Amino acid sequence: MRAQVLLLAVGALGLATSQTVHYDATRYYKHQNDNGQQQVQADVGDPGTRGFKNPAQDLNPKTRADTQRTGGAMATLAEALMMTGTDGFTAVTLENNPSSVVPAADIGRGVVGSDTGSQAWYFMAPSDRFSGDLSAAYNGKLSLTLVHAETPSMGKVTNYPDVVLEAKCGHSLQLFGFAAKGGDLSVMLNEDAGWVDSRTKKAPSALDVLGVLSHLSAVKIRGGYYAAAESTRISSVKIVSGKKWYPCCTIDGTVDICQKMPSSYYNPDGLKFYCEGHMYRPVKVTRVIPRFSRRTGGATITVMGENFGLTGSQPIVRVNGRACART
């Protein structure tokens, strides 16, 4: 794939070599300058801080100490009690199309939805609380109360996911067989809790879960279970945090998982885990034409390489830190 960009007023690109020694306690490296590094002899436990890529799963980040906060309950990241109204909940299908079901407030008890057919519909949580960067929920919990207020006497539960966590990049984590019986329910938010990646139909990796939680677009809880008339009520939907894990840059330019907050010297502000998780493919530039141009800008250059995005996407190209006028 190639991209053409228009450069406006781009100055000369220079590389400065600093003699300042930079110390980074997180990575256990001492850097003489920006062109090389000297490794301090130490046993570095974080794969994202060893200076080379090593699968994050080697960390086994699901120990008992990681999944429980010491000294009290886990912090609440998102919550909807739904005691006085619908609290922003709507009803949609699995494909996010509008549902014929209209959620209504069951004062003091939650939000209820009813249907008369076989449609698998979902309560969609309000996006003002249940979307965005919720990576702190990794190894935490999603909890809720679900009641099958009315069920058919001869009904059969249809085969659809009970809970769906959707990522902004299009895929989702799905949980089956979770709420068919109802009650006070909770599930861990990690790769060992029974979640299924919609892309592979298999269990996700740690980075897959973190990717979805970091770029969460929707939380959907199933309301339509039976191929007949039914009524379902939910309340007290909550997401709580687990032990904090951090995204960090590795020396090969990719993002991995770290136990400690990484140094700002190597990690830009706002760094997040890849939305695509282990299926992320980094941008690779193979050629730039022309190699030289006037410093006043205005030239058109062609950048060739791989993984610039899907057809129709608009990648951003920067030269010397300045974004090009068009891509």
N, C-alpha and C positions, 0 to 999 in steps of 0.2 A: 504494500500500500504506500502511496506517496501523498504528500501534502504540499501545497504551494502557499507561501506566506508573503505578505507585503511588509517590508521593514521601513519604518519611518524614524529618522533621526536617531540611528543607532550608533553609539560611539565605539571606539576601538576596544576590543576585549583584551585585557591585560591580566597576567597572573603574577600576583605578588607573593614573595616568599618571606615569611616572618620567622625571626629567630626566637620568638617567644615560646616558652615551653608550656604546653597546655596539659593540665592534669584532669583526668576524668575518673572519679572514684567509681562510677557505675561500670565502666568498661575495663578498668585496670590497665589503661594504656597511658603512656607518656609520649606526646607528640612533639617532635622537634619543629616541624613546619607542616604546611598543608600538602606537601608532596610525598610524605612518608611518615612512618611511625615506628616507634621502638616499643616492643612489648615488655612490660614488667613481668617478671616471673611470678605467677600466681595461678591458683586454681580457680578459674572463673566458672561459676555455676550456671549462668544464664546463656543459652544458645544464642540469643540475640545480642550478647555483649562479648562474644569471643572474637569478633572481627571477621567471621566467616559464617556462611549459612549452615545451620544445623536444625533439623526438624523440631518444631516447638513441642511436639508430642513427647519428646524425650524427657521433658520436664516432669511429666505426670502431675499436672497441676491440680489434681482433685484429691488431695489428702484431707483428712478430717479437719486439720487445723485451717485449711484453706476454705472449706465450705461452711465454717461456723465462725462468727464474730466472737472474739473473747470479750467478756465483760458486759454482755447485753445482747439485745436483739439486733438483727440485721437492719440496715437503714432502708427506709421505704423510698423507692425511686419513682413509682407511679402508683396511683390509687384511685379507685372509684367505688364509693360505698353504695350509691344508688338508692338512698332511703327516701328521698323526697321528689324524685323525678327520674327521667331517663338518663340524666347525667351525661348527655352527649352521645349515647350509644345509638347506632343505627343498625339496619339489617341489610345484608348483601348476600350474594351467592359466593361460591368458592372462587369463581372467576372475577369477583368484584362487580358484578352487574347488580343493579337495584333489585331487591327482593319484594315480593308482594306482601310480605310480613311487615307490619308496622309495630315496632316495640312500644309498649305503654308502661307507665309507672304503676307499680303495685305498691302503694304507699306503705312505707315501713318494712317492706319485704324485698324489694328489688325491682328489676325490669323484666317484664314478661312478654313473650311473643308466641303467637299461635298460628298454625297452618292447617290446611285440610287436605293436603296432597303429599306427594313424595319428594318434594324439593328439599335438598340439603342447603339450608340457609344458616347464616352466621350472625351473631352479635358482633359488630365491629366497635372496638374501643375508641374513645375520642382521641384524635391525633395530637391534641394540645398537651397530652400527658403520656400517651403510649406510642411515641415515635421519636425519632432523632437518635442521638448517641446514648444508648443505654448499655454500653460495654461493661459498666460497673456491675451489671446484673449477672455477669458470668459467674457460675458457681453459686448464684443466689437462687431464688425461687419465684415461680409464678403460682399464685394461689387464688382460689375463687370458690364461691358456693353456687352449685347448680342443682336445681330441683326440677324433676319431670312432673309438673303439676297435673297434667293429664296425658295419658298414654292409651293407645288402642289395646283392647283385650287380646287380640290375635296378631299384634304388630311384630315386625321383624326389623331390627336395627340395620340400617343401610351402611355400606362400607365407604365412609368418607373420613378424613381426618377430623378429630375433635377440637384440636387447637392448631392455629396457623400463625406463625411469625413470619411476616413478609419483609424482605429486604428491598431497598430502593432500587437495586440493580436487577430486580425481576424474579428472583427465585425465592424460596421459602423453606422454613423448617416446619415439619408437620408431625403431629403426635396423634397416634391412633389408639383406640381402646382405652381412653382416659376417663371419659365422663358418661359412659352409657348407663351406669347405675346412679349417678348423681351423688350429692353429698358435699361435704367440705373437702375440697381437693387441692392438691399442691404437686408441683413437679419441679425438679431441679433444672436449671438452665445451663446444662453442659452436654457434652457429646455422649455421655454414658446413661442418659436418662430416658432413652427410647425415641428420641427425635429422629426424623428421616429427612434427608436432603432431597428436595423436590427434583433436583437435577440428576442425581445418581440413583435415587431410590434406595440409598444405603445410609448407614449412620454417618453423621458429619464428623469432621475433625475438630480439634480445638479452635483452629483458625477459622473454620467455617462458621462455628457458633459465634465467635467473637465478631466475625464480619457482619453477620445478620444483626446482632445486637448493636453494633456500632453504627449501622445504617438502617435502623428499623423504620419501616413505613406504615405498618399496620399490625394490630393484634386482633385475631378473629377467634371467637369461641362459638362452637357449633350449637345451634338451637334446634335444627331439624334433624331428628334421628330416625324417625319411622316413616314407612311408606303408607301413612294414613294420618288422620287428624291427631293433633297433639298440641300441648302447651308446655313451654319451657320457661323457667325463671332463673335469672342469675343475679348475684349480688357480691359485694365485697371482693372485687377484682383488684389484685395487688401484685406488684413486682418489687422484690427486695434484693438488695445487693449481696454479693459474695465477697471474697477476698479480692482486692484490687490487683489487676494485672495491667501492664502497660505496653502499648505499641512502641517499638524501637527500631531504628534503622540499623541494618547490617552493612558490612563493608562492600557487599556486592550490590548495594542500592535497593534492597528489598526490605519489607517490614516483617518483623518477627515479634514474639511475645517475651516480655521481660518481667522479672520479679520486682525490680525497683524502678522508680521514675528515672528515665534515661537523661543523660546530659543534654542541655539545650545546644551545646556546641556542635553536636552531630544530628540532632533531631529538630525539625522545624516545628513551630507552634501549630497546634491544631492537627498534629499527626494522628491518623486513625488506622485501625486495622483495615485491610482490603475488604471491600464489600463482597467480592467474589470468593474470599477465603483461599483455599488451596488451589482453586482454579484460576486465580489471577495470573495474568501474563504481562510482564513489564514491557514498557515501550523500548524498542531497540532501533536506534538510528544507524543506518549503514552507509548513508552517503548524503552529502549536502552540496548542491550545485546552485550558483558558483561558490567557490571557496573564498573569494574576496569580493568586496563591493565598496562603494563610496560611503564615507562616514556620515554624510548628511542624510542617509536613509532614502526611502522611496523605491528601493530595488525589490524585484520579485525573485525569491529563491525557491528551490524545490528540495524538500526533505524526503528522503526515501528510507523505508525501514519496515518494522513489523509492529503489530498490536497498537495501532493508532486509534482503535475504537471501531464500533460497528458502523455500517453504512448509514450516513445521515448524522453521525456525531460530529462535533466541532472541537477538535483538540486545540489546546492553547499552546502557542509556541513563544518562548521568550529568548531574547538574545541579550546577554549581559544583564539579566534581571528585568528587562523591559519587554512587556507583551507586544507582539506584532499587531499591526492595525487590522489585518484580516488573515484568516486561514481558510 
